[in-house]
Amino acid sequence: MSTLEDQHEHLADDEYAALSQDEHADQDQDEPAHDTASVSLFEGDEGELEYAERRALVALLKQRFISARTHPQAWRALTGNERVIRSRLHELFLDLQVDPVREVAWKRQAVPETGGRFPTLLHDVAWSREETVVLVHLRDRYRVATAAGEERVFVDRDDVVDYVAGFRPPHATDVSGDEKRARNAVSSIQKAGLLIGAPTDHRFEISEAIESLLPLERLQELLVSLQQTNDPEAPAEDPLFADDRASTTPQVTDEEDRG
């Protein structure tokens, strides 16, 4: 799959998509008063989930992912009753993916065993070229830093923009336009939650979720695709990952399996 075809999911219906305006709202907001002895939360409520479980379900629908760090209450509710929340997503033809090690959860469109497609609330949106480059850089930066023992990994906005500029094709002449697209890509990845910080920050922390959402095998494919887009005669093998391909440690294998 080429770089520009790499896809991410949005809620397809405008009414649902409007919910993403509150994309970074934490789950620790004030709860409305309700009878804790009953699951009924409003007049005529026939739902069977408790309030915390419903909030976790809404968070999973609104966000590309939730984590114990970014949505602690939703994460606790999810892990406390994962089977029921998973079943509710299944009723919407969505599947729940959970990485218990990194404490990250996300949804995916379910695929029929017999082929074809289910009706869906989601539609695929291709990452732009610049967004793909940013994702590759963040994932590789996270990989290298955590392998060196760093528990938290940070990047500067300008450094990421400079990295994107390094993938500018030799024939490109719109330098200012390319830089604007690169900065917009950083903002897009921050909005997606994979860069932790305020939109106006110059320095961000890379979310641990990037390791779950972009496994090493996919990172290798994307980087090679980017390099060959710029230079069709570039070798298919990339030396950056030579050590990883030679490694037979369970950690690398497990990471690829999770993808």
C-alpha positions in Angstrom: 0.0 0.0 0.0 1.4 3.4 -0.9 2.0 6.2 1.6 -0.9 8.3 0.5 -3.3 5.3 0.8 -2.5 4.8 4.5 -5.9 5.5 6.1 -7.4 6.4 9.4 -11.0 6.4 10.5 -13.6 9.2 11.2 -17.2 8.9 12.2 -19.0 9.1 8.9 -22.3 10.7 9.9 -22.1 14.5 10.4 -24.1 14.4 13.6 -21.6 11.9 15.1 -18.6 13.7 13.6 -19.6 16.9 15.3 -18.8 15.3 18.6 -15.1 15.4 17.7 -15.1 19.2 18.4 -14.6 18.2 22.0 -11.9 15.7 21.0 -9.5 16.4 23.8 -12.0 16.7 26.6 -10.9 14.5 29.5 -13.3 12.2 31.2 -12.8 13.7 34.6 -15.4 16.4 34.1 -18.3 16.8 36.6 -20.8 14.0 36.4 -24.5 14.8 36.2 -26.5 13.8 39.3 -28.0 10.4 39.0 -29.2 7.5 41.1 -26.2 5.2 41.5 -28.5 2.3 42.4 -30.1 2.4 38.9 -28.8 2.3 35.4 -31.7 4.5 34.3 -30.3 8.0 33.6 -33.2 9.8 32.0 -36.9 9.5 31.5 -37.7 6.5 29.3 -34.1 5.2 29.5 -34.0 1.5 28.5 -30.2 1.3 28.3 -28.5 -1.4 30.3 -25.0 0.2 30.8 -24.1 2.1 33.9 -23.1 5.8 33.5 -19.3 5.2 33.5 -19.6 2.4 30.9 -21.7 4.6 28.7 -19.1 7.4 28.9 -16.4 4.9 28.0 -18.4 3.8 25.0 -19.0 7.4 23.9 -15.2 8.2 24.3 -14.3 5.2 22.1 -16.8 6.4 19.4 -15.5 10.0 19.6 -11.8 9.4 19.7 -9.4 7.6 17.5 -8.2 6.0 20.7 -8.4 6.3 24.5 -5.7 5.5 27.0 -5.3 5.2 30.8 -3.3 8.5 30.6 -5.6 10.6 28.5 -9.0 9.2 29.5 -8.4 7.6 33.0 -12.1 7.2 33.9 -13.1 5.8 30.5 -10.1 3.4 30.7 -11.1 2.2 34.1 -14.7 1.6 33.0 -13.6 -0.2 29.9 -11.2 -2.5 31.7 -13.8 -3.1 34.4 -16.4 -4.3 31.9 -14.7 -4.9 28.6 -16.9 -7.7 27.4 -20.1 -5.6 27.6 -18.6 -2.5 25.9 -17.1 -4.7 23.2 -20.5 -6.2 22.6 -22.0 -2.8 22.2 -19.4 -1.9 19.6 -20.0 -5.2 17.8 -23.7 -4.2 17.4 -22.4 -1.2 15.4 -20.1 -3.5 13.3 -17.1 -2.1 15.2 -14.4 -4.2 16.8 -12.5 -3.2 20.0 -8.7 -3.4 20.1 -7.0 -3.3 23.5 -3.3 -3.1 24.2 -3.1 -3.9 28.0 0.6 -3.3 28.2 0.5 0.3 26.9 -3.0 0.8 28.3 -4.5 1.9 24.9 -7.8 1.0 23.3 -9.2 1.8 19.9 -12.0 0.8 17.5 -11.8 -0.7 14.1 -14.3 -1.5 11.4 -15.4 -5.1 11.6 -14.8 -7.2 8.5 -17.3 -9.9 7.5 -15.9 -13.4 7.4 -17.6 -14.0 4.0 -16.2 -10.8 2.4 -17.9 -7.6 1.5 -18.5 -4.7 3.9 -20.9 -4.0 6.8 -22.9 -0.8 7.1 -20.7 1.6 9.0 -20.5 4.8 11.1 -16.9 5.2 10.0 -15.3 6.2 6.7 -11.6 5.9 5.8 -9.7 9.2 5.3 -6.2 9.0 3.8 -3.4 10.6 5.8 -1.8 13.3 3.7 1.8 12.8 2.5 3.0 15.2 5.2 1.0 13.6 7.9 2.4 10.2 7.0 5.9 11.6 7.2 5.2 13.0 10.6 3.8 9.7 11.8 6.8 7.8 10.6 9.2 10.3 12.3 7.3 10.2 15.6 7.1 6.4 15.6 10.8 6.0 14.9 11.7 8.6 17.4 9.6 6.8 20.0 11.2 3.5 19.1 14.8 4.7 19.4 14.2 6.7 22.6 12.4 3.9 24.5 15.0 1.4 23.4 17.5 3.7 25.0 15.6 3.6 28.3 13.6 6.8 28.1 10.2 6.6 29.6 8.8 9.7 28.1 9.7 11.0 24.6 9.5 14.6 23.5 9.8 16.3 20.1 10.0 20.0 19.1 7.5 21.3 16.5 10.2 22.9 14.4 12.3 19.7 14.4 9.4 17.7 13.1 8.7 20.3 10.4 12.4 20.2 9.4 12.2 16.4 9.1 9.2 16.7 6.8 11.2 19.1 4.6 13.8 16.4 4.2 11.3 14.4 2.2 10.6 17.2 -0.2 11.0 16.0 -3.8 14.0 17.5 -5.6 11.7 19.2 -8.1 9.5 20.9 -5.5 9.8 24.7 -5.5 6.9 25.9 -3.3 9.0 26.0 -0.1 6.6 28.2 1.9 3.6 26.1 0.8 5.4 22.9 1.8 6.3 24.3 5.2 2.7 25.3 5.8 1.5 21.8 4.9 4.1 20.4 7.3 3.0 22.6 10.1 -0.7 21.7 9.4 0.3 18.0 9.5 1.8 18.5 13.0 -1.4 20.2 14.1 -3.4 17.3 12.7 -1.4 14.7 14.5 -1.7 16.7 17.7 -5.5 16.9 17.3 -5.6 13.1 16.8 -4.0 12.8 20.2 -0.7 11.3 19.2 1.2 14.4 20.2 0.4 15.4 23.8 0.2 19.2 24.4 -1.7 22.3 23.6 -2.2 23.2 19.9 0.1 26.3 20.4 2.9 24.4 22.2 6.3 24.3 20.5 7.2 21.0 22.3 5.1 17.9 22.5 5.3 14.5 24.2 4.8 11.5 21.9 1.8 9.4 23.0 2.6 5.8 23.8 -0.4 5.0 21.7 1.7 5.5 18.6 3.4 2.2 19.3 0.1 0.3 19.3 -1.5 2.1 16.3 1.6 2.1 14.1 3.5 -1.2 14.7 7.1 -1.6 13.6 6.3 -3.7 10.5 3.9 -0.9 9.2 6.5 1.7 10.0 9.1 -0.1 7.9 6.6 -0.2 5.0 5.8 3.4 5.2 9.4 4.6 5.4 10.4 2.6 2.4 7.3 3.8 0.5 8.2 7.4 1.3 11.8 7.0 0.2 10.8 5.3 -3.1 8.3 8.1 -3.8 11.1 10.6 -3.6 13.6 8.4 -5.4 12.1 5.5 -7.4 15.6 4.0 -7.7 16.1 3.8 -4.0 16.7 0.3 -2.6 13.7 -1.5 -1.1 15.7 -2.5 1.9 16.2 0.4 4.4 19.4 0.2 6.5 17.6 2.0 9.4 15.9 -1.2 10.3 18.6 -3.7 9.6 19.1 -4.6 13.3 15.4 -5.0 13.8 15.0 -7.4 10.8 17.9 -9.5 12.1 16.4 -9.6 15.6 14.5 -12.6 16.8 13.6 -11.3 20.2 10.0 -11.9 21.4 9.5 -8.2 21.9 9.7 -7.4 18.2 7.5 -10.4 17.3 4.9 -9.4 19.8 4.8 -5.9 18.6 4.2 -7.0 15.0 1.5 -9.4 16.1 -0.3 -6.6 17.8 -0.6 -4.8 14.5 
